[in-house]
Amino acid sequence: MYCTSCGTQITTDFRHCPQCGAVTGAGATAPGAAQPAKQLSRPREGRKIAGVCAGIARYTGVDVTLIRILMVVFTFWPPGVAPIAYLVCWIVMPNDPLLLPPPQTNGQTTTVVPG
């Protein structure tokens, strides 16, 4: 990677050019740019039952094990709160979008012949 300001060759992990100090854009955001809003959703990987605990942990920035332990505690005291909350979250929280790779054509072109 090269610095767009002075042309010095730099590695991709630098946020600023060591030669001129210009922002390289690697891992840096533009000043005043808004961070993307957090969205509460259930991940497709790392889930045990429906992904509710994993989604809450990702949203709050807490370890998923702590959220699962709290769900077990709230199942018994106050009685029945966690199962009801889990079911409501399962219904209300959307899944993460399914990311599929682009289709590969292997250099072949297909033509449709009307007939």
MIDOSE-1310 file (N, C-alpha, C; in nm, 2 decimals, decimal comma, always signed):
residues 115
myct	+0,08/-0,12/+0,00/+0,00/+0,00/+0,00/+0,09/+0,12/+0,00; +0,05/+0,23/-0,07/+0,12/+0,35/-0,08/+0,04/+0,47/-0,02; +0,11/+0,56/+0,04/+0,05/+0,68/+0,09/+0,00/+0,76/-0,02; -0,13/+0,81/-0,02/-0,18/+0,89/-0,13/-0,13/+1,03/-0,12
scgt	-0,07/+1,07/-0,01/-0,02/+1,21/+0,00/+0,13/+1,22/-0,05; +0,22/+1,13/+0,00/+0,36/+1,14/-0,03/+0,41/+1,03/-0,12; +0,34/+0,92/-0,13/+0,38/+0,81/-0,21/+0,47/+0,71/-0,15; +0,49/+0,72/-0,02/+0,58/+0,63/+0,06/+0,51/+0,49/+0,07
qitt	+0,58/+0,39/+0,06/+0,52/+0,25/+0,07/+0,51/+0,22/+0,22; +0,38/+0,19/+0,26/+0,36/+0,16/+0,40/+0,28/+0,02/+0,41; +0,28/-0,04/+0,52/+0,20/-0,16/+0,54/+0,05/-0,12/+0,57; -0,04/-0,22/+0,56/-0,18/-0,19/+0,57/-0,23/-0,17/+0,71
dfrh	-0,15/-0,20/+0,81/-0,19/-0,18/+0,95/-0,17/-0,04/+1,00; -0,10/+0,04/+0,93/-0,08/+0,18/+0,97/-0,20/+0,27/+0,94; -0,24/+0,35/+1,04/-0,35/+0,44/+1,02/-0,31/+0,57/+0,97; -0,18/+0,61/+0,99/-0,12/+0,73/+0,94/+0,01/+0,70/+0,88
cpqc	+0,05/+0,78/+0,78/+0,18/+0,76/+0,71/+0,29/+0,80/+0,80; +0,39/+0,71/+0,82/+0,50/+0,75/+0,91/+0,59/+0,86/+0,85; +0,58/+0,89/+0,72/+0,66/+0,99/+0,66/+0,60/+1,13/+0,67; +0,47/+1,14/+0,63/+0,41/+1,27/+0,62/+0,30/+1,29/+0,72
gavt	+0,25/+1,18/+0,78/+0,14/+1,19/+0,88/+0,00/+1,19/+0,83; -0,01/+1,17/+0,70/-0,15/+1,17/+0,64/-0,23/+1,05/+0,68; -0,36/+1,06/+0,69/-0,44/+0,95/+0,72/-0,45/+0,85/+0,60; -0,42/+0,72/+0,63/-0,42/+0,63/+0,52/-0,55/+0,57/+0,49
gaga	-0,65/+0,57/+0,58/-0,78/+0,52/+0,56/-0,79/+0,37/+0,60; -0,68/+0,31/+0,65/-0,68/+0,18/+0,69/-0,72/+0,18/+0,84; -0,85/+0,13/+0,86/-0,90/+0,12/+1,00/-0,94/+0,26/+1,06; -0,93/+0,36/+0,98/-0,97/+0,50/+1,03/-1,10/+0,54/+0,97
tapg	-1,17/+0,62/+1,04/-1,29/+0,68/+0,99/-1,27/+0,83/+0,97; -1,34/+0,88/+0,87/-1,33/+1,02/+0,85/-1,38/+1,10/+0,97; -1,32/+1,22/+1,00/-1,37/+1,30/+1,11/-1,51/+1,34/+1,09; -1,59/+1,33/+1,19/-1,73/+1,37/+1,18/-1,82/+1,26/+1,12
aaqp	-1,76/+1,15/+1,07/-1,84/+1,05/+1,01/-1,92/+0,97/+1,12; -2,04/+0,94/+1,10/-2,12/+0,88/+1,20/-2,09/+0,73/+1,20; -2,08/+0,67/+1,32/-2,06/+0,53/+1,34/-2,20/+0,46/+1,30; -2,19/+0,34/+1,24/-2,32/+0,27/+1,21/-2,39/+0,23/+1,34
akql	-2,52/+0,25/+1,34/-2,60/+0,22/+1,46/-2,60/+0,07/+1,49; -2,60/+0,04/+1,62/-2,61/-0,10/+1,66/-2,75/-0,15/+1,63; -2,75/-0,27/+1,58/-2,88/-0,33/+1,55/-2,89/-0,46/+1,63; -3,00/-0,48/+1,71/-3,03/-0,60/+1,78/-3,08/-0,70/+1,69
srpr	-3,00/-0,81/+1,67/-3,05/-0,92/+1,58/-2,98/-1,05/+1,63; -3,04/-1,16/+1,58/-2,98/-1,29/+1,62/-2,88/-1,33/+1,52; -2,76/-1,37/+1,56/-2,66/-1,41/+1,46/-2,69/-1,55/+1,41; -2,64/-1,58/+1,30/-2,66/-1,72/+1,24/-2,55/-1,81/+1,29
egrk	-2,44/-1,77/+1,34/-2,34/-1,85/+1,39/-2,32/-1,83/+1,54; -2,28/-1,93/+1,61/-2,25/-1,91/+1,76/-2,38/-1,92/+1,84; -2,49/-1,97/+1,79/-2,61/-1,98/+1,86/-2,62/-2,12/+1,92; -2,69/-2,13/+2,03/-2,72/-2,26/+2,09/-2,86/-2,30/+2,06
iagv	-2,96/-2,22/+2,09/-3,10/-2,26/+2,06/-3,15/-2,17/+1,94; -3,17/-2,04/+1,97/-3,22/-1,95/+1,87/-3,14/-1,83/+1,85; -3,03/-1,82/+1,93/-2,94/-1,70/+1,91/-2,98/-1,58/+1,98; -3,08/-1,59/+2,07/-3,12/-1,47/+2,15/-3,01/-1,42/+2,24
cagi	-2,95/-1,51/+2,32/-2,85/-1,47/+2,41/-2,72/-1,42/+2,34; -2,69/-1,48/+2,23/-2,57/-1,43/+2,15/-2,60/-1,29/+2,09; -2,72/-1,27/+2,04/-2,76/-1,14/+1,99/-2,76/-1,03/+2,10; -2,81/-1,06/+2,22/-2,81/-0,96/+2,33/-2,67/-0,93/+2,37
aryt	-2,58/-1,04/+2,38/-2,44/-1,02/+2,41/-2,37/-0,94/+2,31; -2,39/-0,96/+2,19/-2,32/-0,88/+2,08/-2,37/-0,73/+2,09; -2,50/-0,71/+2,11/-2,55/-0,58/+2,12/-2,50/-0,50/+2,24; -2,49/-0,56/+2,35/-2,45/-0,49/+2,48/-2,30/-0,50/+2,49
gvdv	-2,23/-0,58/+2,42/-2,08/-0,59/+2,43/-2,04/-0,67/+2,55; -2,12/-0,76/+2,60/-2,10/-0,84/+2,72/-2,07/-0,99/+2,67; -2,00/-1,06/+2,75/-1,97/-1,20/+2,71/-2,10/-1,28/+2,71; -2,11/-1,37/+2,61/-2,24/-1,44/+2,59/-2,26/-1,54/+2,70
tlir	-2,15/-1,59/+2,77/-2,17/-1,68/+2,88/-2,24/-1,61/+3,00; -2,21/-1,49/+3,02/-2,27/-1,41/+3,13/-2,42/-1,39/+3,10; -2,46/-1,37/+2,98/-2,60/-1,35/+2,94/-2,67/-1,48/+2,96; -2,61/-1,59/+2,92/-2,67/-1,72/+2,94/-2,69/-1,76/+3,09
ilmv	-2,59/-1,73/+3,17/-2,60/-1,75/+3,31/-2,72/-1,66/+3,37; -2,73/-1,54/+3,33/-2,83/-1,45/+3,38/-2,97/-1,51/+3,33; -2,98/-1,57/+3,22/-3,11/-1,62/+3,17/-3,15/-1,74/+3,26; -3,05/-1,82/+3,30/-3,08/-1,94/+3,39/-3,12/-1,88/+3,53
vftf	-3,05/-1,78/+3,58/-3,09/-1,73/+3,71/-3,23/-1,67/+3,70; -3,26/-1,59/+3,60/-3,39/-1,53/+3,59/-3,50/-1,63/+3,56; -3,47/-1,76/+3,52/-3,57/-1,86/+3,50/-3,62/-1,90/+3,64; -3,54/-1,90/+3,74/-3,58/-1,95/+3,87/-3,62/-1,84/+3,97
wppg	-3,56/-1,72/+3,95/-3,60/-1,60/+4,04/-3,59/-1,47/+3,96; -3,70/-1,40/+3,94/-3,84/-1,43/+3,97/-3,88/-1,54/+3,87; -3,97/-1,63/+3,92/-4,01/-1,75/+3,85/-4,07/-1,72/+3,71; -4,01/-1,78/+3,61/-4,07/-1,78/+3,47/-4,04/-1,65/+3,39
vapi	-3,96/-1,56/+3,44/-3,94/-1,43/+3,36/-3,85/-1,46/+3,24; -3,75/-1,54/+3,26/-3,65/-1,56/+3,14/-3,72/-1,64/+3,03; -3,79/-1,75/+3,05/-3,85/-1,82/+2,94/-3,95/-1,73/+2,86; -4,02/-1,65/+2,93/-4,12/-1,56/+2,86/-4,04/-1,45/+2,78
aylv	-3,94/-1,40/+2,84/-3,86/-1,30/+2,77/-3,78/-1,36/+2,65; -3,74/-1,48/+2,67/-3,66/-1,55/+2,56/-3,76/-1,57/+2,44; -3,88/-1,62/+2,47/-3,97/-1,64/+2,36/-4,01/-1,51/+2,29; -4,03/-1,41/+2,37/-4,07/-1,28/+2,30/-3,95/-1,23/+2,22
cwiv	-3,83/-1,24/+2,27/-3,71/-1,20/+2,19/-3,69/-1,29/+2,06; -3,72/-1,42/+2,08/-3,71/-1,51/+1,96/-3,81/-1,46/+1,85; -3,92/-1,42/+1,89/-4,02/-1,38/+1,79/-3,99/-1,24/+1,73; -3,95/-1,15/+1,82/-3,93/-1,01/+1,78/-3,79/-0,98/+1,71
mpnd	-3,69/-1,04/+1,76/-3,55/-1,01/+1,71/-3,54/-1,08/+1,57; -3,50/-1,00/+1,47/-3,47/-1,06/+1,33/-3,34/-1,14/+1,33; -3,33/-1,23/+1,24/-3,21/-1,30/+1,21/-3,11/-1,21/+1,13; -2,98/-1,23/+1,15/-2,89/-1,16/+1,06/-2,92/-1,20/+0,91
plll	-2,89/-1,11/+0,82/-2,91/-1,15/+0,68/-2,82/-1,26/+0,64; -2,87/-1,35/+0,55/-2,79/-1,46/+0,50/-2,70/-1,41/+0,39; -2,57/-1,42/+0,41/-2,47/-1,37/+0,31/-2,43/-1,49/+0,23; -2,46/-1,48/+0,10/-2,43/-1,59/+0,01/-2,32/-1,54/-0,08
pppq	-2,22/-1,63/-0,12/-2,12/-1,58/-0,21/-2,18/-1,56/-0,35; -2,12/-1,48/-0,43/-2,17/-1,46/-0,57/-2,15/-1,59/-0,65; -2,24/-1,61/-0,74/-2,24/-1,74/-0,82/-2,11/-1,74/-0,90; -2,05/-1,86/-0,92/-1,93/-1,87/-1,00/-1,97/-1,93/-1,13
tngq	-1,92/-1,87/-1,24/-1,95/-1,91/-1,37/-1,85/-2,00/-1,43; -1,73/-2,01/-1,38/-1,62/-2,08/-1,43/-1,59/-2,05/-1,58; -1,61/-1,93/-1,62/-1,58/-1,89/-1,75/-1,67/-1,93/-1,86; -1,78/-2,00/-1,82/-1,88/-2,05/-1,92/-1,99/-1,95/-1,93
tttv	-2,04/-1,94/-2,05/-2,15/-1,85/-2,07/-2,27/-1,94/-2,11; -2,38/-1,91/-2,06/-2,50/-1,99/-2,09/-2,59/-1,90/-2,18; -2,65/-1,96/-2,27/-2,75/-1,89/-2,36/-2,88/-1,97/-2,35; -2,98/-1,89/-2,35/-3,12/-1,95/-2,34/-3,17/-1,95/-2,48
vpg	-3,21/-2,06/-2,53/-3,27/-2,08/-2,66/-3,42/-2,09/-2,65; -3,49/-2,00/-2,70/-3,64/-2,01/-2,69/-3,69/-2,13/-2,77; -3,78/-2,19/-2,71/-3,83/-2,31/-2,79/-3,94/-2,38/-2,73
